[in-house]
Each structure stands twice: as C-alpha cells, then as structure tokens.
Amino acid sequence: MQPHLYNLTQEILRTDVSGMPLEWIDYRDAVRLYHTEQVAYTCGTQLYRLLGGTNARSGLQTVVEVNSIIATIGHTHNPGNLRHDYTPPLNNQTLFKRDAHLCMYCGQRFPSSMLSRDHIRPLSQGGLDLWTNVVTACRRCNNLKASKTPEQAGLQLIAVPFKPTYAEYIYLKGRRVLADQMEYLLAHFPRSSPLHARLKLQC
C-alpha cells in the first residue's frame, strides 16, 4: 500500500473502545487493525490514505483511510485501567519530557544531551530510582549537587516530582504529538496534573 498526506513516521494514537489511550502505533499496525476489523471508530484528522491492490470481485482499488486517533475493540492490555497503583517505566527520555526539559534546580531549559537524571535523595543516602525521587538537572547543577540532598547542597527544587498516570505516560512516550492528539490526551490527564502548566511553558 502507498501512504499519502503525512510523513510515514507520524504515529497514530490507539485507544480502547471506551476512549482510554493505550499506545502509539505506526501506519502498518493501523492497517492491520482495519484489516482485522478491530477499529470501532476514529477521531482526529486523516493522516494517511493508503492505496492497496485491486479487488478481484469489484475491480476497485482498495483504499484505507487512517486517522490520527483510532479506537479499537477487544482486549486492551491497559495496565492503567487494571491497576490504580500502576507505575510507568522510568527512563531519561520520558523524565526529561515530564520536566519540560527544564533543570529543576536552576529553571533553565536545555537539550536532552545537556541534561541528566538527578536523585533528590541520593542513592548513596538510601534514595531510590523512582519517579517521585528523580528530577531533570543540567550538568552544572547535577555536579554542584553531587551526592547530597538539595538542602545539603544549598539548592532548591522549582517543582515537586510526580509519577505520571498511564495517559500522561502515553503522552511522554510520543515522539511527535499532533495538536488533535494532544487535545485528546489532555482530556485524560488529572486536573491537578503539573503537565498542564508545563505544556503551556513550551508553547
């Protein structure tokens, strides 16, 4: 099939039939879902118009139109729905995005290559590698803090770290989130989510 309209790397947001965000998929996975009749409905803008082979009976070319958000039926494998204590995997890419690429000590924004994961309570002092004990820090502030707590190093956090919900984590994993996908995900963030304010800072 030949895709049209958007760049092939643009991801599609897959949700369950109730509308809860599940994961990001590429256009190939989306076509498989359409082919196996697992797509319940679609939202957002049309990303791809995929042209396939010719139908032997009708003589017409197969066309699959893929939207930016597709809701699917069947078993969802959504741990965010099944477990209220779900903890998303922690990695630097999603951590830096959670903190809007801001150093949580000096408040300046940096590219990923100049950022690091800092443990508020250092591992050497019994701290754990958890969402609630890690923040994004620039190299200078991380070196200044070293193996101390912020208080011991004379530093102050500009924001409290938090563990993302499943919907927030889906956003954090997205490589390039389109406006309609972002609007959809925001509706599933808790009202108290710090991401609301951090996203405004990036605009």
SEKOL-103950 format. One record per residue (C-alpha): residue number from 1; x, y, z. Coordinates in steps of 0.02 Angstrom, whole numbers, always signed. Layout:
- keza_px_py_pz
- NUM_X_Y_Z
...
END
This chain:
- keza_px_py_pz
- 1_+0_+0_+0
- 2_+57_+176_-40
- 3_+31_+304_+101
- 4_-12_+486_+66
- 5_-35_+651_+160
- 6_+81_+637_+312
- 7_+259_+583_+340
- 8_+273_+394_+369
- 9_+349_+421_+540
- 10_+194_+506_+612
- 11_+121_+394_+747
- 12_-62_+354_+775
- 13_-140_+357_+947
- 14_-233_+195_+983
- 15_-368_+192_+1117
- 16_-486_+60_+1184
- 17_-671_+65_+1138
- 18_-710_+172_+1291
- 19_-585_+302_+1229
- 20_-443_+271_+1354
- 21_-271_+298_+1274
- 22_-172_+137_+1251
- 23_-17_+160_+1145
- 24_+65_+237_+993
- 25_+66_+132_+834
- 26_+132_+157_+657
- 27_+30_+153_+498
- 28_+67_-31_+467
- 29_-8_-81_+635
- 30_-157_+31_+599
- 31_-188_-54_+431
- 32_-183_-225_+516
- 33_-315_-165_+641
- 34_-425_-105_+499
- 35_-398_-267_+402
- 36_-446_-374_+553
- 37_-598_-263_+585
- 38_-540_-210_+758
- 39_-568_-23_+729
- 40_-728_+32_+816
- 41_-719_+216_+769
- 42_-594_+354_+729
- 43_-560_+533_+787
- 44_-447_+675_+737
- 45_-378_+715_+567
- 46_-343_+598_+421
- 47_-158_+555_+419
- 48_-146_+428_+279
- 49_-242_+372_+128
- 50_-169_+202_+90
- 51_-193_+126_-82
- 52_-184_-63_-98
- 53_-215_-191_-232
- 54_-367_-212_-344
- 55_-516_-309_-277
- 56_-542_-462_-388
- 57_-732_-454_-374
- 58_-766_-268_-386
- 59_-617_-218_-491
- 60_-591_-70_-375
- 61_-429_-23_-289
- 62_-426_-50_-101
- 63_-417_+112_-1
- 64_-388_+126_+187
- 65_-401_+297_+269
- 66_-308_+309_+434
- 67_-347_+445_+561
- 68_-234_+514_+697
- 69_-337_+428_+834
- 70_-417_+256_+817
- 71_-522_+166_+946
- 72_-509_-23_+945
- 73_-613_-167_+1011
- 74_-552_-322_+1101
- 75_-435_-348_+1248
- 76_-343_-186_+1283
- 77_-193_-237_+1390
- 78_-207_-68_+1476
- 79_-121_-82_+1647
- 80_-178_+93_+1687
- 81_-358_+32_+1691
- 82_-324_-130_+1783
- 83_-208_-65_+1919
- 84_-227_+101_+2007
- 85_-51_+82_+2077
- 86_+24_+62_+1903
- 87_+198_+136_+1889
- 88_+262_+178_+1713
- 89_+440_+126_+1669
- 90_+566_+263_+1709
- 91_+690_+319_+1577
- 92_+778_+483_+1539
- 93_+680_+521_+1381
- 94_+512_+521_+1470
- 95_+585_+601_+1627
- 96_+655_+749_+1530
- 97_+489_+770_+1439
- 98_+394_+762_+1605
- 99_+501_+907_+1668
- 100_+484_+1003_+1503
- 101_+673_+992_+1478
- 102_+695_+1114_+1622
- 103_+829_+1094_+1753
- 104_+727_+1076_+1913
- 105_+861_+1175_+2008
- 106_+908_+1324_+1900
- 107_+748_+1328_+1797
- 108_+835_+1343_+1628
- 109_+787_+1238_+1476
- 110_+918_+1127_+1394
- 111_+929_+999_+1252
- 112_+925_+818_+1307
- 113_+1112_+799_+1278
- 114_+1146_+926_+1416
- 115_+1027_+851_+1544
- 116_+1042_+711_+1670
- 117_+936_+616_+1794
- 118_+961_+677_+1972
- 119_+908_+583_+2127
- 120_+838_+707_+2253
- 121_+886_+591_+2394
- 122_+1048_+516_+2327
- 123_+1065_+329_+2303
- 124_+1214_+336_+2420
- 125_+1098_+401_+2556
- 126_+965_+268_+2529
- 127_+866_+357_+2392
- 128_+776_+253_+2262
- 129_+766_+265_+2073
- 130_+581_+314_+2072
- 131_+480_+446_+1979
- 132_+449_+535_+2144
- 133_+635_+542_+2188
- 134_+707_+596_+2021
- 135_+709_+760_+1926
- 136_+790_+830_+1771
- 137_+950_+926_+1805
- 138_+1077_+1015_+1697
- 139_+1256_+955_+1709
- 140_+1312_+1106_+1810
- 141_+1178_+1086_+1943
- 142_+1199_+898_+1949
- 143_+1387_+918_+1977
- 144_+1355_+1051_+2108
- 145_+1231_+941_+2200
- 146_+1340_+784_+2184
- 147_+1295_+652_+2314
- 148_+1199_+772_+2426
- 149_+1017_+814_+2455
- 150_+961_+984_+2386
- 151_+965_+1054_+2563
- 152_+1142_+991_+2593
- 153_+1198_+1068_+2428
- 154_+1110_+1234_+2455
- 155_+992_+1205_+2308
- 156_+803_+1219_+2296
- 157_+684_+1123_+2184
- 158_+573_+1230_+2074
- 159_+440_+1092_+2063
- 160_+393_+932_+2152
- 161_+424_+771_+2054
- 162_+274_+660_+2017
- 163_+232_+489_+1949
- 164_+138_+503_+1783
- 165_-31_+420_+1759
- 166_-49_+298_+1615
- 167_-123_+432_+1499
- 168_+17_+553_+1546
- 169_+145_+418_+1511
- 170_+71_+388_+1337
- 171_+98_+574_+1302
- 172_+276_+567_+1369
- 173_+315_+421_+1253
- 174_+251_+510_+1098
- 175_+387_+565_+978
- 176_+286_+700_+889
- 177_+113_+729_+959
- 178_-9_+817_+842
- 179_-125_+954_+905
- 180_-281_+845_+899
- 181_-192_+701_+984
- 182_-129_+820_+1119
- 183_-304_+889_+1148
- 184_-369_+712_+1164
- 185_-235_+660_+1288
- 186_-255_+817_+1392
- 187_-436_+771_+1422
- 188_-373_+612_+1508
- 189_-245_+699_+1620
- 190_-294_+730_+1802
- 191_-349_+910_+1829
- 192_-210_+928_+1957
- 193_-75_+866_+1836
- 194_+81_+977_+1833
- 195_+91_+938_+1646
- 196_-48_+1064_+1610
- 197_+64_+1208_+1666
- 198_+223_+1135_+1592
- 199_+144_+1114_+1421
- 200_+94_+1297_+1422
- 201_+276_+1343_+1453
- 202_+325_+1252_+1294
- 203_+201_+1347_+1185
END
